[in-house]
Each structure stands twice: as structure tokens, then as C-alpha cells.
Amino acid sequence: MLKLLALTALILILLLAGGIICLRRCPFFSPPGKQEGYDVCHWQDSTLRIAVIGDSWADFYKSQHSNVPSMVGDALHRQVEMRIAGVSGLTSKEIYLSMFNVDSVRSVVEWGPDYCLVMAGVNDSERKMGTGYYKESMRLTIGFLLEQGITPVIFEIPRFNPWRMYHYRKGKPFLIYLASMVVTMSPVDCIDDYRLALEQLVDEQGWRDSLVFIHCDQWNPEGYRDVRDLYDDMQLHLNERGYQVLDSCIAATIIAHLTCSRTTPSAHARPSCARLGR
């Protein structure tokens, strides 16, 4: 009897392990393939152009009256333009693909900005897509921007409240997230794992001098626990005050980078001071 139970348990374990392996290889958890590129505008004037793309953090940013253009313009005595295109709910894979198949996002990239702020990773970490998925998606996103002569400004995953997220999830979505945790072996709070994966990617690709980081420690070290009350009730997105603080950080980061480089933004020659916040 004991041998039968042991054999049954072994078979169940093997079936579970096999199922997890198969799920990891399914398209849902697979990173994107490289897309065919396209040309972007290359401006010959002195106007500084800043784009923002990404998930709901970028999407909600559109509804705010961003002061980044005026802050940067006043400091550098230059004309500054800013365009934002975000789609709520996108993972890093879907953000990469949106640069090719979502008109609003593609048009912002084709506009030919000097800087492109990428807000990605919140949905990856919330849905437990896996750090490999996130890392490869970001490699393709950053790589494409660099190929176009656009300086990527990478927005580190903010410290939202992952526990509150699961409180709001009911029924099927909750079960899917639980299954994803098993498949990718992710804890509920895995934000730091994704942050580390991004740092490793940048070092592996030798991109420290080719892009700009906005680390959360620069503007929101306490995350949703910040005593300044920067997040909404769900503790996933910023409120109006939060976006004002973020505005100041984005502007200061770009001003510092341009002041440091003393050149028109280029994807191929960045000074060491590009690595702000570390």
C-alpha cells in the first residue's frame, strides 16, 4: 500500500513538473521575437524632443499636464516638446510590440525624439511573467531605440503594493496569477528580482554609457509607503501629487544628462555620468 502511494505521489510530481515546463515554453510566457525596423525622423533644429511610452504609468501620464518641457526648456534655454503614448495593462513584451503595431505608440517613436522614456515592468512583476521574459523584452526595446539614434531613459519599476493588487483580484484573474507564480516560481513581491535583471542586462550589453536610468531611489525611495502620499488608493499608480514629483525627477535627470554630455543626444557616445542615481 505504501509503495503504491509513493508511486502515485511520484507520478503526480512528475506530471506537475512536466506541466510547468510545458507552460514555461508556451507563447504566453515567451518573450517577443525581433520585429522588422523602420525609419524615424532625424531633426536638424535645436528643439529637444522627449517621448514617453509604456504601460498604464505612461497612459495615465497623458492626462496630467506635464511640466517637464517648461522645466527643461527654462533650464537649458531651448525649445522642448514632449509626446506621450501609453497603453494600460501592457507587459514589457507588449510594449516592445506596440512600437510596431500600435499606431499611437509607433507615431511617437517615428517622431524621432532625442530621449524616449520607457515605463515597463509593472505588469510583468504583477503577473509573474518571469525575469527572463522581462529581460529579453527590454533588450529588444532598448536595442531598437539605440539603433534609431534615440537615447532610452529607463524608468525603474516603482515600488507599488503587490499585496493590495491581489486583494482587488477576484475569480479567474486571481487563479491565473497564482498559476503564473507557480510556473515562474515567483514570490508575490518580486519587484527587486526584475530590477536586478534589468541591471544585469545593461551590464551584459555594455549599455551603461548609452542610456539614462531613473532609479526609484531618486524620487520615491519609500514607494507606496511614501509619507508624501504619492499613490492612488489602489497603491499601484501615482496620484496628481505623485506625477508632479515624477515630473521634477524626469526634468532634473534630462537636464543633468545634457549638462554632463554637453552635446546633442546621441545613442553612441554617452559620458559616464549617464548612470544617474547610483
Buried (B, 14 or more C-beta within 10 A) or exposed (E): EEEEEEEEEEEEEEEEEEEBEEBBEEEBBBBBEEEEEEEBEEBEEEEBBBBBBBBBBBBBBEEBEBBBBBBBBEBBEEEBBBBBBBBEEBBBBBBBBBBBEBEBBBEBBBBBBBBBBBBBBBBBBBBBBBBBBBBBBBBBBBBBBBEBBBBBBBBBBBBBBBEBBBEEBEEEEBEBBEEBBEBBEBEEEBBEBBBEBBBEBBEEBEBBBBBBBBBBEBBBEEBBEBEEEBBBEEBBBBEEEBBBBBBBBBBBBBBBBBEBBEEEBBBEEBEEEBBBBE
